[in-house]
């Protein structure tokens, strides 16, 4: 009977060891889950910031295009003024 009892005690120790390992793994899983959740929040925040930047860039690109058209219009006006001045200079 003593041999059987020793085997049972050995199994109990092994089961206890496994239970401790499982508890440790559970703690690790919980920690990793918290980290993943934190990272997901950070990634979502970054995605929102990038989307905001994309909208700002698009708005700035439209403004640049509008300003470039205005500059072209001003260049045409200056060219027209230069021609008028040349015409006046010929007359004088």
Backbone bond lengths (Angstrom), bond angles and torsions (degrees), N, CA, C in turn:
res aa  C-N    CA-C-N  psi(-1)  N-CA   C-N-CA  omega(-1)  CA-C   N-CA-C  phi
1 X - - - 1.431 - - 1.528 112.27 -
2 X 1.336 115.71 -31.84 1.460 119.22 -178.54 1.521 110.53 -63.33
3 X 1.294 118.90 -38.55 1.460 122.01 178.65 1.519 110.86 -62.86
4 X 1.325 115.32 -41.09 1.466 120.14 179.09 1.522 110.17 -65.71
5 X 1.335 116.12 -42.13 1.463 121.27 -179.79 1.526 110.66 -63.93
6 X 1.320 115.72 -40.27 1.480 119.42 177.72 1.519 110.17 -63.40
7 X 1.311 116.44 -39.83 1.480 119.68 179.37 1.529 110.22 -64.45
8 X 1.333 116.66 -41.29 1.464 120.77 178.85 1.521 109.64 -64.15
9 X 1.316 116.85 -44.74 1.463 120.38 178.59 1.530 110.57 -62.13
10 X 1.323 116.06 -40.75 1.466 120.14 177.13 1.513 111.34 -60.97
11 X 1.340 115.33 -43.49 1.470 119.40 177.82 1.520 111.10 -63.94
12 X 1.334 117.23 -39.86 1.463 120.55 178.61 1.521 111.34 -61.31
13 X 1.333 115.59 -42.71 1.476 119.82 178.08 1.520 110.18 -63.09
14 X 1.325 116.64 -43.11 1.470 120.38 180.00 1.520 110.64 -63.86
15 X 1.332 116.71 -41.28 1.469 120.91 178.90 1.529 109.43 -64.71
16 X 1.321 117.33 -42.79 1.459 120.51 177.83 1.533 110.67 -61.01
17 X 1.323 114.88 -42.18 1.473 118.77 177.30 1.520 111.19 -61.51
18 X 1.321 116.09 -42.90 1.465 119.75 178.18 1.525 110.95 -64.07
19 X 1.334 116.44 -39.99 1.467 119.98 178.27 1.525 111.15 -61.23
20 X 1.332 116.68 -41.21 1.469 120.22 177.54 1.523 110.71 -63.70
21 X 1.322 115.80 -42.06 1.477 119.60 178.74 1.520 110.90 -63.75
22 X 1.331 116.75 -42.03 1.464 120.75 178.73 1.526 110.08 -62.95
23 X 1.326 116.97 -42.85 1.461 120.06 178.60 1.531 110.59 -62.04
24 X 1.316 115.55 -41.45 1.465 119.53 177.01 1.523 111.50 -61.43
25 X 1.325 115.74 -43.79 1.461 120.07 178.33 1.527 111.41 -63.65
26 X 1.339 115.70 -39.80 1.461 119.66 178.02 1.529 110.81 -61.59
27 X 1.334 117.07 -41.98 1.470 120.63 177.51 1.525 110.46 -62.91
28 X 1.330 116.29 -41.79 1.465 119.72 178.29 1.519 110.87 -62.58
29 X 1.337 116.60 -43.52 1.470 121.18 179.37 1.521 109.47 -60.47
30 X 1.328 117.19 -45.37 1.460 120.35 179.77 1.530 111.01 -61.70
31 X 1.321 115.85 -42.74 1.466 119.90 177.77 1.521 111.58 -62.46
32 X 1.328 115.74 -44.01 1.464 119.48 179.17 1.527 111.14 -65.39
33 X 1.327 116.56 -38.35 1.461 119.37 178.13 1.516 111.06 -62.63
34 X 1.333 117.12 -40.83 1.471 120.54 177.11 1.528 110.38 -63.04
35 X 1.330 116.29 -42.52 1.471 120.03 178.85 1.520 110.75 -62.75
36 X 1.331 116.86 -43.57 1.466 121.20 179.62 1.522 109.81 -61.54
37 X 1.320 117.06 -44.64 1.458 120.33 179.13 1.529 110.86 -61.09
38 X 1.327 115.51 -43.11 1.464 119.62 177.62 1.519 111.48 -62.27
39 X 1.313 116.57 -43.81 1.463 120.38 178.92 1.518 111.35 -64.89
40 X 1.334 116.25 -38.85 1.466 119.23 178.39 1.521 110.56 -62.20
41 X 1.337 116.86 -41.38 1.471 119.83 177.73 1.527 110.80 -62.95
42 X 1.319 116.00 -41.77 1.472 119.36 179.49 1.516 111.21 -64.86
43 X 1.334 116.91 -41.83 1.465 120.82 179.40 1.525 109.82 -63.97
44 X 1.329 116.90 -42.70 1.460 119.83 178.08 1.520 110.70 -61.35
45 X 1.325 116.36 -41.13 1.466 120.37 176.53 1.516 111.54 -61.09
46 X 1.330 116.16 -42.70 1.468 120.20 178.61 1.521 110.98 -65.01
47 X 1.339 116.48 -39.16 1.465 119.52 178.68 1.525 110.48 -62.49
48 X 1.328 116.71 -41.96 1.475 119.64 177.95 1.522 110.92 -63.36
49 X 1.322 116.49 -41.79 1.470 119.80 179.14 1.518 111.28 -63.72
50 X 1.340 116.45 -42.50 1.472 120.23 179.24 1.525 110.10 -63.37
51 X 1.325 116.84 -42.31 1.460 119.86 178.34 1.523 110.38 -61.35
52 X 1.321 116.69 -42.10 1.463 120.42 176.81 1.519 111.39 -61.00
53 X 1.326 116.05 -42.78 1.468 120.12 178.89 1.520 110.89 -64.65
54 X 1.330 116.28 -39.69 1.470 119.51 178.41 1.526 110.42 -61.11
55 X 1.332 116.80 -43.51 1.469 119.78 178.42 1.524 110.90 -63.30
56 X 1.318 116.65 -42.22 1.470 119.89 178.96 1.522 111.06 -62.98
57 X 1.343 116.57 -42.91 1.472 120.48 179.33 1.521 110.17 -61.95
58 X 1.332 116.15 -43.68 1.462 119.25 179.05 1.518 110.77 -61.02
59 X 1.322 116.63 -43.14 1.463 120.15 177.90 1.520 111.51 -62.72
60 X 1.318 116.31 -42.38 1.467 120.17 179.35 1.526 111.22 -66.44
61 X 1.337 116.57 -37.85 1.471 119.46 178.17 1.524 110.30 -62.47
62 X 1.343 116.75 -41.23 1.465 119.60 177.79 1.522 110.85 -63.78
63 X 1.326 116.19 -41.81 1.472 119.24 178.24 1.520 111.31 -63.12
64 X 1.336 116.62 -42.22 1.468 120.71 179.05 1.525 109.83 -60.80
65 X 1.331 116.49 -45.17 1.466 120.11 179.21 1.530 110.73 -60.85
66 X 1.318 116.35 -42.32 1.464 119.72 178.21 1.518 111.43 -63.60
67 X 1.319 116.75 -42.88 1.469 120.52 179.03 1.522 111.09 -66.15
68 X 1.324 116.95 -37.70 1.472 119.62 177.86 1.518 110.53 -63.16
69 X 1.347 116.97 -40.13 1.474 119.83 177.20 1.522 110.57 -63.92
70 X 1.323 116.58 -40.07 1.473 119.46 178.22 1.522 110.86 -64.10
71 X 1.345 116.60 -41.14 1.475 120.02 178.58 1.528 109.72 -61.86
72 X 1.338 116.44 -42.73 1.465 119.60 178.51 1.522 110.57 -61.30
73 X 1.319 116.45 -40.95 1.463 120.20 177.56 1.514 111.07 -62.94
74 X 1.318 116.86 -41.61 1.469 120.32 178.43 1.524 110.88 -66.32
75 X 1.331 116.73 -38.67 1.471 119.72 177.51 1.526 110.33 -60.82
76 X 1.326 117.31 -42.16 1.467 120.47 178.28 1.526 110.44 -63.46
77 X 1.319 116.67 -41.13 1.462 119.91 178.78 1.519 111.15 -63.74
78 X 1.356 116.17 -41.33 1.474 119.80 178.66 1.523 110.00 -64.37
79 X 1.328 117.47 -41.70 1.464 120.41 177.70 1.522 110.75 -60.95
80 X 1.328 115.21 -41.71 1.464 119.01 177.28 1.512 111.49 -62.39
81 X 1.309 117.74 -41.50 1.468 121.81 178.13 1.526 110.59 -64.74
82 X 1.343 115.97 -40.42 1.471 119.51 178.55 1.528 110.36 -61.50
83 X 1.322 117.75 -42.16 1.469 120.52 178.18 1.527 110.88 -63.89
84 X 1.318 116.34 -40.94 1.459 119.41 179.22 1.523 111.36 -63.94
85 X 1.351 114.89 -41.02 1.486 119.11 179.16 1.519 108.85 -64.51
86 X 1.335 118.84 -42.59 1.473 121.99 178.48 1.531 110.24 -59.46
87 X 1.335 114.64 -41.79 1.460 118.88 178.58 1.518 111.42 -62.44
88 X 1.309 116.63 -41.25 1.458 120.36 177.80 1.530 111.70 -66.18
89 X 1.338 114.66 -39.56 1.471 118.98 -179.50 1.521 110.20 -63.68
90 X 1.319 118.98 -36.14 1.464 122.08 178.82 1.517 111.07 -67.02
91 X 1.310 114.79 -33.48 1.466 119.25 -177.37 1.518 111.98 -75.32
92 X 1.293 114.83 -26.38 1.478 117.37 -174.94 1.487 111.84 -87.77
